């Protein structure tokens, strides 16, 4: 089993994004740091636009993830509705 992760600058907008990730990925582990927040998930992480919109309270384009993104690990598969990180077998 491999772990994928994504890390964001720590601020109010990324808090909503992290809350959405945790809601959609029950195996997620959140590591809060003073200036960033990192989310680890075994095997595959799915970030759903609809879940972020629910948390943030406005329309959200998944391209906006880039604004607060620090780093990520895994193969990226992106559509208008989902951003997926995984380790393809």
Rosetta blueprint (number, residue, H / E / L):
1 X L
2 X L
3 X E
4 X E
5 X E
6 X E
7 X E
8 X E
9 X E
10 X L
11 X L
12 X H
13 X H
14 X H
15 X H
16 X H
17 X H
18 X H
19 X H
20 X H
21 X H
22 X H
23 X H
24 X H
25 X L
26 X L
27 X L
28 X L
29 X E
30 X E
31 X E
32 X E
33 X L
34 X L
35 X L
36 X E
37 X E
38 X E
39 X E
40 X E
41 X E
42 X E
43 X L
44 X E
45 X E
46 X E
47 X E
48 X E
49 X H
50 X H
51 X H
52 X H
53 X H
54 X H
55 X H
56 X H
57 X L
58 X L
59 X L
60 X L
61 X L
62 X H
63 X H
64 X H
65 X H
66 X H
67 X H
68 X H
69 X E
70 X E
71 X E
72 X E
73 X E
74 X L
75 X E
76 X E
77 X E
78 X E
79 X L
80 X L
81 X L
82 X E
83 X E
84 X E
85 X E
86 X E
87 X L
88 X L
89 X L
